[in-house]
Amino acid sequence: LVEASIPEHLREVWKKYSATGFENKDEFEREFVRHVETTLARSLYNCDDLAAYSGTALAFRDRLIIEWNKTQQRQTMVDQKRVYYLSLEFLMGRALDNAMLNVGKKETAKEGLEELGFRIEDVINQEHDAALGNGGLGRLAACFLDSMATLNYPAWGYGLRYRYGIFKQEIIDGYQVEIPDYWLDFNPWEFPRHDITVDIQFYGQSVRQENEDGSITYNWHGGEIVQAVAYDVPIPGYSTETTNNLRLWSSKASSGEFDFQKFNAGEYELAVSDQQRAETISAVLYPNDNLERGKELRLKQQYFWCAASLYDIVRRFKKTKRAWSEFPDQVAIQLNDTHPTLAIVELQRILVDLEGLEWDEAWKIVVETFGYTNHTVLPEALEKWSVPLMQHLLPRHLQIIYDINLFFLQQVERKFPNERELLARVSIIEESQPKMVRMAYLAIIGSHKVNGVAELHSDLIKSTIFKDFVKIYGPDKFTNVTNGITPRRWLHQANPRLSKLIASKLGSYDFLTDLTLLDGIERYIDDKEFRTEWADIKTENKKRLAKHIKDTTGYTINPTSLFDVQVKRIHEYKRQQLNIFGVIHRYLKIKSMTPEERKKLVPRVSIFGGKAAPGYWMAKTIIHLINKVGQVVNNDTDVGDLLKVIFIEDYNVSKAEIIVPASDISEHISTAGTEASGTSNMKFVLNGGLIIGTCDGANIEITREITESNIFLFGNLAEDVETLRETHRYKGFTLDEDLAKVFESIRSGTFGDPKAFESLIASITDHGDYYLVSDDFKSYIQTQALVDEDFLKQDEWIAKSITSVARMGFFSTDRVINEYAESIWNVEPLVVE
Ligand code: F58
């Protein structure tokens, strides 16, 4: 249809000159030089590594955008159901290496760059991470994009184009200092679409209107308009032509009459400040993980992004001229946590207020369209917005929320008459001072499926925070989709040698698109040469990390030591404090030993990394303690190589790509029942690292897959946590003896001014030890001793490593995406012929 509307001779000319991008080395060099000379206005004489990065990225970007265009045309022609993944965070990391590997032209570029006088690693290392996320939730969204494209699903991501990503972390005198991350200086991966804009309204009033036919409509009048501008980021699938789209919205002042009036009236400064206020909406990523603080600007961000995305989705749907009832057959929208829940309300508003549908008819469409993924049971992370704030910012939406609530509560009352308490418990509106809108409840009520991200977590949400909703809707509305990771980035890209070794045994790289094929390597477990190479690769990776540590911290670490890694956001529930107390315990033990005894020890490097939310005092105290312990231990000549403590600054995706392949053991030690899934646990095991962990999140399913003999589990179970906490609160409890000694040494000033750590210790000794550090300490220490023992038996250790990798097939996001597609979205891939 589209084609027929263009006269043939025009099509001919167009086809003749249609861009193709490079195919071979010579063409790559031509494109590279062309971009350096014309796009960057540089020359042979001032082309440094950064310019070489830009030239390479632009050459690849051309290829991506050509495939992107074709993919979008194909998807529009076929006109089948699309998925829209709404996420406030996409933690993409670097794009160039990934684009090279997915497109399959890394070797071509490498050779071309060499001829032009550059080393590909240096070029890749020039790129700034796209750090538009906090942690697991944002990185999951990025892995999903990779898998959706690789599996050829017609899928778009929608997010915000933050001017500042997650802050950069510096450690100064052992303290975390936050530096703004202005990353947009030069970003070759985005395409501004100045022609794709949406006006977004805030504030004003909702005005009731009685129509001539007696019907009532509501009009949202007045207030302020901010413009959303689309920026598109092409997402290439691995080894496929499909290149999907990530659309990020940027805010700017509306070009409407507003500014001009002010401008003409001589209020130049006001016009400018309007401009700045508008731009503030997409200025910063909120740096909290697992905490919601209820700031007005955050709610503005959420509505701005939801409204722009929905406008876009609806516009696309309307072009097909279908009946509204077909909307859910064409559109699936997945909510990454509750942050996009306003999209539910916005769609209902569009259908009822703007398109004139009946309430019930509209609501049916809404519920069939949305799915909601929950990522936490921590009460402080469950989003609530104050009713007065919502009333002020989004008056019409608040009315709609009240109506949704009313109809929902009526339905509950019909099903469970005389259960007044139930009604109060499940009401979207919490009757507090001020009243609050419970976003998770709204998300559940407005979606047809709700899922958790690992089995234990999905069970827990059904038995705790959403229990009443299971009673109301029945269990089928709730489901589990266990998280995963993309093996392209987290094996092939981060650990190319391991990927190559595996491919050499399996005969191809097919395991990268069917990770279950990894089980084929278990056959080689007794192959001596294979094991040696496996071990060599780990050593190489450890040397690379040791070099990074030397370059960034000045500390020399021995690559034959056991590398023990815990890298993730710093949070009390993740229990980095348990780890560092364990390290202190080890240090005290070493100090008390004779030189003879010391000889028997396994040298260990404890490596930490992760950011604390800027306002999270306790997390910052934990970082401080780790750094202070490092200073003391690393300079103690009694200890030497037996123990080193390293804090890697500014942990991010590109650092993870160096750290993950280099671990012997990594720590996933959250208090049972608190970590919804965890995904770095999967990354480490897939790279041949063993893990020590609690029975929490996806650790449980990892254990099921790789079997208990290949993982170091310890600690109390989720089902006992509640009772243990009660014990602490009401009956007093005895602190673990060894932990008491650790506290003594801190209090005595071994690691600097003890006052700095008083509150951390008191949280355990005096304030109920909510995260059960003391209860799990003994079992943690004992299990760490087992780790040492097992590490000495290198042969067995390597066998465990190989077996574990072989059994990780389940944890690919390809499997995850297929599950969502089948059980929640009801979409099919669009295979390219
Ligand atoms: C994480 N959540 C979970 N939230 O903690 C982790 O267990 C899980 O593996 C991962 O999601 C993926 O499912 C998480 O990262 C956040 O960072 C939010 C950011 C916005 C404010 C609230 C927390």
Residues whose N, C-alpha, C, O or C-beta is under 5 A from the ligand:
A	BS01	F58	N134 G135 G136 L137 L140 N288 D289 N290 L291 H375 A381 V453 E675 A676 S677 G678 T679
